[in-house]
Amino acid sequence: MRGCQEVTTEELEELIQGAQESDSLEFKGAMGWEVGLIKDILAMANVQDGGRIVIGIEDETLERQGMTPEQLDSFIPDTMMDRVGVFADPHVSFSVDKVPDASGLYFVVITVAPFEKTPVICAKDGGARNELQAGALYYRSKTGRPKSARVSDANDMRDIIERAAIQTMRHFQNLGLEAKAVEAAAPPGPSALAAKMAEIFDKELGGL
């Protein structure tokens, strides 16, 4: 899945033409931005390769509704990121596109990136209907009808744990490759190498 590149009309048509909801694709009826969407974003971040939420399509009939200018204007990326950031631990990366289909109806497409190393946990209670619970791990299960919900199945939890282990292993492999490159490029002497390695790990730890 692409990260934060802009979604085109052609890609939107590919997403919704004859498509069904899946663990990585969710349809929502026409609506303005609301806190209730945060649970869906957290759940998508825990899916392999992330996913997309397309707003403006009735999720039962898959009828294209499109969105009003007022609804579109309510989706302000910076505001959304601030609101999601309060509930997401660790941070969730996502982009927001307002895209017309071939007939000129407008939709919002939220593209959510998968977690990098550790699964995303809900950091606090909240939500419009108290649907967000501190400590909850939200996911889109591959069994039954896809929906954003708290993990309650051993298979879903196993999927998340296995992917987190793989992501962590890749992360440390990349660190090892970077360390070798630093060693090759560093000036002679152990002090210079140690200083450069300390810089790398300080960056990893966020300056703690």
N, C-alpha and C positions, 0 to 999 in steps of 0.2 A: 504494500500500500504506500502511496506517495505521502510525503510529510505535509508541508504547508504550501504546496503549489496550488495555484488557482484552479478551481473546477470549471470546466468549459461546458457549454450547452451540449456538445456531443457526448461528453462523459456523463452528464446528467441523464441524457436519454438512454445511454447504455445501462446506467444504474437502475432506472425505473421501468424500462420497457419490458413488460412481462415478468418482472422480478418478483420474488417472494421475500419476506423477511427472513433473516438468518442470524447467526450469532454475530456477524460483522456488518449487518445492514438492518437498520430500523427505520420504519416510516412513522411519521407523526402527522396528525391532522393540522390544518392551518391554525396557528396560534402565535401569540407574542412570546418573547422570552420570559421564562418563569423559573423559579428556583427548582421546581420539580424535575427539570431537565438535567440537573446536576447528577442525580443517581444514574441516569443513562450514560452520561459522559464517564463517570467513574467505572461503570461496568464495562464500557467499550475499551477503556485503557487496560483492562485485565484480560482482554481477548487476544489471542495470538494475532499479530499483525495489526491490531487495532480495528477500527471500523468507521462507518459513516452513519450519521443520523440525517435523514432527509425529511424536512418539515414542509407540510403543504399537501400531503397525500393521506387520504383517509385510510387508516391502517386495517380496517375490516374489509372494505370493498376495493381498496387500492385505487380509488377514484382520484384523479388529479384535481385538487381544489385551487391550488395557487394561494398566494398570500397578498393581503392588502398592503399599501405603502406604510400604514401605521404599524402593522405587524413586523414588516421588514425593518423599519427604523428602530424597533426595540432590541434588535440583535446587534449590540455594540460590543465588538470583540474585547476591548480593554475592560469594560464592565463585567462581561461574562468571565474573563480570566480571573478577575479579582474575586468574584463570588465563588467560582469553583475552587480557587486556591485556598479559601478558608476551610474547605471540607476535604481537600485531597492531600494525602500524605503517602508517598512523596508527590511532587508536582506532576500535573498532567499537562501534556502539550496537545493543543488542538488548534485548528483553524476554522474560520467561519466564512463561507462564501454565499452570496446572494446571486442566484443563477436563473436565467430564463430558460424554459423548455422551447421546443421547436415552434410552439404555438404562441409564445410570448408570456405565458404564465410564469410567475416568479416563485422560487423555492429557496429555502435556506438549507445549505449542506454543511453540517459540522463534521469535520474530519478529525478523528481522535487517534493519536499515536499510541502504540503499545508502551507499557512500562519498560524502562531501560534495564533495571537490575532487580528491583523488589516490587511485588504487587502493590497496587494502590489501595489503601485502607481509608475508610471514612474517618475523619479526624474529630468530628463533633456531631452532636445531635442537631437536627434542624429540618428545614424543608417546609414547603407550603402546607403540607398535611402531615408533618412530622415523619416523613418517609425515610429520612436520613438518620442513621443510628451510629453513634460513636463506636469505633472498633469493628464495624461491619466491613466485610469484603464482598463487593458487588461484582456480578459476573453475568454473562449471557450464555446460559446453558445450551449445549448442543442436543440435549434430550428434550422431547416435547416441543411445544411452541416456544420459539425464542422470546425471551423477555428479560428485562433488567431486574435482577432480584439478588437478595443476599444468598451467598453460597450456603447450601444446606445438603449438598450431595457429595459423597466421598469421591466420586469420579471427577467432578468439577474441581474439587480442591486438589486432587492429585494432578490434574492437568496444569493448574496454576503453579503448584510447587515445582513440578518438573521443568516448566518453562523458566521459572525464576532461577533454578539451579543452572540451566543451560546459559542463561543470560549472564549470570555471575561468573561462570567459567570463561565465557568469551571475554568478559571484561578484564579478568586477570591475565588471560592470554595476551590481550592487547597491551596491557601494562607491561608484560614481560617483553614484548616486541619493542615497545617504546623505550624500555630501560636499556635494551641491547643497542638501540640506535643512539641513545644518549651516551652510552659508554664509548661507542665508536667515535662520536663527534666531540666529546668533551676534551678540554685541554689536558695535557699530561698531569698526573698527580692525583692521589686519592681525595684531596680536599675539594678540588674542582668538581670531581665526579659526585662526591657526597652532596655538595651544594646544589647541583643540578637535580639529583634524585630527590632531595628534600623539597625542591620547588615543585616537582611533579606530584609528590604525595600531599603536599600542602594544598595544591589545587584540587586534588581528589577529595580531601577532607573539608573543603570549603573554608580554609583558613583557620580551622579550629586550633 
